[in-house]
Structure formats: structure tokens, C-alpha cells
Amino acid sequence: MEASETSIGAGFATPVEAGVPTVSIVIPAFNEAGRIAESIRKIDAYIRQARLPVVEIIVVDDGSKDATSEIVGRLGTKGLRLIRNEENHGKGHTVRQGVLAASGKYVLFTDADLSAPIEELSKLIDIANGEGADIVIGSRNLDRRYIEKHQSRLRELGGVTFNLMVRWLLDLPLRDTQCGFKLFHRERSRRVFEQQTTLGFGFDPELLFLAKRQGLKIREAPVRWSHAEGSKVKFLRDGIRMFFDLVRIRWNAIAGRYS
């Protein structure tokens, strides 16, 4: 069986104010037993404190070899859903799975380490609502004063280089495509996820490239961010793969494979 789903808690009882959109929160997870419970606790506490109209938290366990699914299954958090893949497919596949399974008007995907604090969600919702944006992406580069703990100099240099490649190969005038904190209007962005072909860490530029081609309105917002140890991205190996993902995305577009 490729994937199974479990509904763990009843839906949130948060009252929805007139004009305030509902939100689904998607968390891709791979071997996150050490921090997934604390991350969900922080998200749940913020939802209740801020009285946000969140309808569900969806954890997509991408074939973890540790106790990630077992820990999530024991939490009993309201509105929590668990999707478990028997095998590891990649972060792009996992995010796509969660977004396509979501039911909120907007879908946020956030990394399990909460490098961008969940409190930044309100900022993204305000921009989406106020400016009619279809996609609002958290950015570490719009205002670097928001970075509370930096990555190593090598990783930061790699990020700058990759962003230049994104601008050159995909003509995306964005400052940071890789921050794991993005908000999507679910219905208007669904076609983007259906066309997505990148399964690994290079999926973000493809989603944004497809969104631009489809005329969706993309906005960037500076978010607070702190580097968390235990990143699953291997600098050299995954960096090379991500570069070739960019080349493949451009070739797919030239060959008409996204039509």
C-alpha cells in the first residue's frame, strides 16, 4: 500500500469571523521523531491563542524509519490528520500530497522544524487577503534583519548561488524560493500542484515557475527565520540535483510538457 491516512482529532472549534479564510497547515516529515510533537504543540497553541480559523493540520510522513508516525498518532490534537507513505518519495512529492488532500481556502506548508515560526502565518494571510495574492512566500532575503540564527557561510553562499540560477534559468524575479514557509490559495493553485513533476528538494522553483506561467499573483514577505540543526538537505549531493532540476524544468517548458 502506497499511503494510508488517519484522522487523529476532531476538527477545531475555532470560530470563523466574517471574511476570514480557513487555512490548512501541511507539514512534510521524514524522520522527525525528535521534534514533530513539539512543533505540533506550538502550532496548536498558536491557533488557539490567535483564534485562527485553521481547519486541519496535515502531517505527511514520507516513509520515516523512526517513530514519527507513532508519535503523531498518539498526540490527539484536534484537527490533526496523518498521511503515511510506506516508502520515501521526496519532499516535493510529500508537499504535493498534503496540499491536494487539504480542504481549507488557503494551504500553508511549513517545515517540521518551524525555522519560520508559525506566528508568521498571520502576516502571509494578511497579504493574501489584502492584496488578493494567490501565493505568498516567506523570504529570508527581503530583509535579512529578520534572520535570528544564520546557516553556515557555505550554505548561505550556496543559497545565493541557487537563487541566481533560478532567476537566470526560470526568469523568476524572486529573492528566496527555498524558504519552507509558503501560503497557497488552494483552488487557484491546485493546477500548479497537479502539473508538478519534481519530487525532491528542487520542487519550489517548479511550483513558482508554473504559477507564473498560469498568471497567478505571487508575493514575497520577509519572515523571521532561525536555522535549525538536522537539515535533511545534503549540501553537495542535493545542490547538484536541484541544479539539474532547474535545467529539466526549463526543458519541460520548451518541450511543451506543461501544456
Backbone torsions as a table, in degrees:
resi	resn	phi	psi	omega
1	MET	NA	129.9	-174.7
2	GLU	-73.2	-45.9	-176.5
3	ALA	-148.3	148.9	175.3
4	SER	-131.3	154.6	-178.8
5	GLU	-129.1	140.6	178.1
6	THR	-129.9	130.2	171.3
7	SER	-92.9	120.7	-169.7
8	ILE	-96.8	-44.0	-177.7
9	GLY	-127.0	161.4	176.1
10	ALA	-67.1	164.9	-178.1
11	GLY	-64.5	157.8	178.4
12	PHE	-65.3	145.2	178.1
13	ALA	-99.2	16.4	-178.1
14	THR	-64.5	125.3	178.9
15	PRO	-67.4	141.9	-179.4
16	VAL	-103.0	117.8	178.9
17	GLU	-74.9	155.7	-179.3
18	ALA	-58.9	129.0	176.8
19	GLY	84.4	-3.6	-180.0
20	VAL	-93.7	122.5	-175.4
21	PRO	-76.4	151.2	173.9
22	THR	-80.0	154.3	-174.8
23	VAL	-133.3	136.8	167.9
24	SER	-104.5	140.8	178.5
25	ILE	-113.9	121.2	-178.6
26	VAL	-108.0	128.9	179.4
27	ILE	-121.3	106.6	172.8
28	PRO	-73.4	137.1	-175.2
29	ALA	-139.0	133.7	173.1
30	PHE	-142.3	113.3	-177.9
31	ASN	53.6	55.3	-177.6
32	GLU	-111.1	27.4	-177.6
33	ALA	-58.8	-30.5	-175.9
34	GLY	-72.5	-18.6	-175.9
35	ARG	-140.5	-3.9	-173.9
36	ILE	-65.4	-38.1	-179.0
37	ALA	-64.7	-43.9	179.9
38	GLU	-66.2	-38.1	178.4
39	SER	-64.2	-43.8	178.7
40	ILE	-66.2	-37.6	177.4
41	ARG	-60.7	-43.6	179.0
42	LYS	-63.7	-42.3	179.3
43	ILE	-63.5	-46.5	-179.3
44	ASP	-61.7	-43.2	180.0
45	ALA	-63.0	-40.5	-179.3
46	TYR	-69.0	-40.6	177.7
47	ILE	-56.3	-45.0	-177.2
48	ARG	-71.2	-41.2	-178.2
49	GLN	-67.3	-42.7	-177.4
50	ALA	-86.1	-8.3	-178.2
51	ARG	54.7	43.0	178.8
52	LEU	-77.9	143.4	179.6
53	PRO	-81.0	60.7	176.7
54	VAL	-82.7	130.6	-176.8
55	VAL	-97.1	-19.8	-177.9
56	GLU	-168.0	153.4	168.5
57	ILE	-117.3	120.2	-177.2
58	ILE	-111.0	113.9	173.6
59	VAL	-96.7	123.9	177.2
60	VAL	-108.7	105.5	179.9
61	ASP	-86.1	112.9	-173.1
62	ASP	-92.1	65.4	175.3
63	GLY	70.7	36.4	-179.2
64	SER	-58.7	145.8	177.1
65	LYS	-96.3	-5.8	178.7
66	ASP	-103.7	-158.8	-173.0
67	ALA	-94.7	25.3	-177.9
68	THR	-52.8	-52.8	-177.2
69	SER	-64.3	-40.4	-179.3
70	GLU	-63.5	-41.0	179.3
71	ILE	-65.3	-46.2	179.0
72	VAL	-61.0	-41.3	-178.1
73	GLY	-64.8	-23.2	-179.3
74	ARG	-90.6	-6.5	-171.4
75	LEU	-72.0	-40.2	-179.8
76	GLY	70.7	18.0	-179.3
77	THR	-68.1	136.1	179.8
78	LYS	-61.0	138.5	176.9
79	GLY	74.0	9.7	-176.7
80	LEU	-88.3	129.3	176.3
81	ARG	-122.7	143.0	178.3
82	LEU	-120.6	124.1	171.2
83	ILE	-110.9	125.6	-176.6
84	ARG	-120.8	123.2	173.6
85	ASN	-89.5	136.8	178.2
86	GLU	-69.3	-30.9	-179.7
87	GLU	-124.1	158.0	177.7
88	ASN	-80.1	128.9	-179.1
89	HIS	-113.6	-26.9	-177.4
90	GLY	124.0	155.7	-174.9
91	LYS	-63.4	-39.4	179.8
92	GLY	-60.6	-44.1	177.8
93	HIS	-60.6	-42.3	-175.0
94	THR	-67.5	-44.7	177.8
95	VAL	-63.1	-44.5	178.3
96	ARG	-56.8	-44.8	179.7
97	GLN	-58.5	-47.4	-178.1
98	GLY	-66.1	-43.1	-178.8
99	VAL	-64.7	-43.2	-178.9
100	LEU	-69.8	-18.1	178.2
101	ALA	-93.2	-7.3	-174.1
102	ALA	-76.8	162.5	-177.8
103	SER	-127.6	-7.2	-178.9
104	GLY	-72.3	163.9	175.4
105	LYS	-64.0	-40.1	175.6
106	TYR	-116.3	152.7	176.1
107	VAL	-126.4	124.1	172.2
108	LEU	-100.3	131.1	165.5
109	PHE	-110.4	134.4	-178.0
110	THR	-133.9	143.7	177.1
111	ASP	-65.8	150.3	-176.1
112	ALA	-64.5	-23.1	-179.0
113	ASP	-82.4	-5.6	-178.7
114	LEU	51.8	43.7	175.1
115	SER	-56.1	-39.1	168.3
116	ALA	-94.5	116.9	-176.3
117	PRO	-58.4	145.4	-177.3
118	ILE	-61.7	-23.1	178.3
119	GLU	-60.0	-21.9	179.2
120	GLU	-70.9	-11.4	178.9
121	LEU	-57.9	-40.2	-178.6
122	SER	-59.1	-36.8	179.1
123	LYS	-62.9	-44.4	-179.0
124	LEU	-66.9	-39.6	179.0
125	ILE	-64.4	-41.6	179.9
126	ASP	-60.4	-40.2	179.4
127	ILE	-69.0	-43.9	179.8
128	ALA	-60.7	-43.4	-179.7
129	ASN	-71.9	-47.1	-173.8
130	GLY	-71.8	-33.3	-176.4
131	GLU	-108.2	0.6	-179.0
132	GLY	65.3	31.5	-178.1
133	ALA	-76.5	142.1	176.0
134	ASP	-83.9	-31.4	-179.4
135	ILE	-138.8	132.0	174.4
136	VAL	-125.2	121.5	-176.2
137	ILE	-111.8	135.5	174.2
138	GLY	-68.5	142.8	-177.5
139	SER	-131.9	135.7	174.3
140	ARG	-91.6	-11.2	-170.8
141	ASN	-106.7	-11.8	178.0
142	LEU	-66.9	-38.5	177.1
143	ASP	-148.6	98.9	-172.5
144	ARG	-72.3	-4.3	173.1
145	ARG	-67.6	-18.4	179.4
146	TYR	-77.8	-11.8	179.9
147	ILE	-78.1	118.0	-176.7
148	GLU	-92.6	-29.3	175.1
149	LYS	-142.2	118.9	-175.0
150	HIS	-81.0	157.4	167.0
151	GLN	-74.2	177.6	174.0
152	SER	-64.2	157.3	-180.0
153	ARG	-60.0	-35.8	180.0
154	LEU	-65.0	-44.1	179.8
155	ARG	-67.3	-38.2	178.7
156	GLU	-66.0	-39.9	176.8
157	LEU	-63.9	-40.5	177.1
158	GLY	-62.2	-38.3	178.3
159	GLY	-65.0	-41.1	178.3
160	VAL	-63.6	-43.9	-179.9
161	THR	-63.0	-43.8	179.9
162	PHE	-63.3	-39.8	179.9
163	ASN	-64.1	-37.0	175.8
164	LEU	-63.1	-39.6	177.6
165	MET	-64.3	-39.6	177.9
166	VAL	-61.5	-44.4	-179.9
167	ARG	-64.4	-40.7	-175.1
168	TRP	-74.0	-48.0	-174.3
169	LEU	-81.4	-34.9	-173.8
170	LEU	-111.3	-3.0	178.5
171	ASP	55.4	45.8	177.9
172	LEU	-105.6	110.8	-176.7
173	PRO	-83.3	55.6	-178.5
174	LEU	-115.5	147.8	-174.8
175	ARG	-84.9	-24.8	-176.7
176	ASP	-155.0	102.5	179.6
177	THR	-90.1	-11.2	-168.1
178	GLN	-102.8	-4.5	178.5
179	CYS	-62.7	128.7	-176.3
180	GLY	-83.1	55.6	-179.7
181	PHE	-154.3	94.1	-172.8
182	LYS	-136.8	140.6	179.9
183	LEU	-114.6	131.4	-178.0
184	PHE	-124.0	138.2	166.1
185	HIS	-72.4	116.5	-167.3
186	ARG	-60.5	-50.9	-175.6
187	GLU	-67.5	-44.5	-176.7
188	ARG	-72.7	-21.0	-179.2
189	SER	-99.0	-5.1	-173.3
190	ARG	-57.8	-42.2	-178.4
191	ARG	-61.7	-32.9	177.9
192	VAL	-60.8	-46.3	-179.1
193	PHE	-70.7	-32.5	177.8
194	GLU	-67.1	-30.7	179.5
195	GLN	-86.6	-13.7	-176.8
196	GLN	-57.8	135.2	179.5
197	THR	-120.4	-14.5	-176.2
198	THR	-85.5	122.8	-175.2
199	LEU	-95.4	-23.5	-174.7
200	GLY	-93.1	-153.3	-174.2
201	PHE	-71.6	-13.6	-179.2
202	GLY	-87.9	18.7	-174.8
203	PHE	-74.9	-29.5	-175.3
204	ASP	-57.5	-49.9	179.6
205	PRO	-60.5	-34.0	179.2
206	GLU	-65.7	-44.6	178.4
207	LEU	-58.6	-45.0	-176.9
208	LEU	-71.7	-34.9	175.9
209	PHE	-63.0	-45.8	178.8
210	LEU	-65.7	-39.1	179.0
211	ALA	-62.6	-42.0	178.5
212	LYS	-63.8	-43.2	178.8
213	ARG	-60.2	-32.5	-177.8
214	GLN	-89.9	4.8	175.8
215	GLY	77.8	18.4	179.0
216	LEU	-75.3	149.6	-177.5
217	LYS	-89.1	116.5	-177.0
218	ILE	-111.2	133.9	176.0
219	ARG	-128.4	146.9	173.8
220	GLU	-106.0	148.0	177.4
221	ALA	-137.4	132.2	175.7
222	PRO	-66.6	132.9	179.5
223	VAL	-128.0	150.8	172.2
224	ARG	-64.5	142.7	-175.2
225	TRP	-153.0	137.7	176.0
226	SER	-133.3	127.7	177.8
227	HIS	-61.6	131.7	177.1
228	ALA	-111.4	135.5	178.1
229	GLU	-67.1	157.3	176.8
230	GLY	92.5	22.5	178.5
231	SER	-59.7	140.6	178.4
232	LYS	-83.7	-7.9	-178.7
233	VAL	-81.6	120.2	174.5
234	LYS	-89.0	119.4	-166.5
235	PHE	-53.0	-55.0	-174.7
236	LEU	-76.2	-52.9	-176.8
237	ARG	-59.5	-52.8	-176.8
238	ASP	-73.8	-29.3	176.2
239	GLY	-61.9	-42.4	178.1
240	ILE	-65.2	-43.7	179.1
241	ARG	-61.8	-40.6	-178.9
242	MET	-66.9	-36.0	176.3
243	PHE	-63.1	-45.5	179.7
244	PHE	-68.4	-27.0	172.5
245	ASP	-61.3	-42.0	179.0
246	LEU	-61.8	-43.0	178.6
247	VAL	-62.4	-42.9	-179.3
248	ARG	-66.0	-39.7	178.5
249	ILE	-60.6	-46.6	178.6
250	ARG	-61.4	-43.0	-179.6
251	TRP	-65.2	-41.1	176.8
252	ASN	-57.1	-40.2	-179.8
253	ALA	-67.0	-44.1	-179.7
254	ILE	-63.1	-39.9	-177.4
255	ALA	-79.9	-1.4	177.8
256	GLY	75.2	24.6	-176.8
257	ARG	-81.9	-5.9	177.4
258	TYR	-102.1	4.8	-175.9
259	SER	-69.3	NA	NA
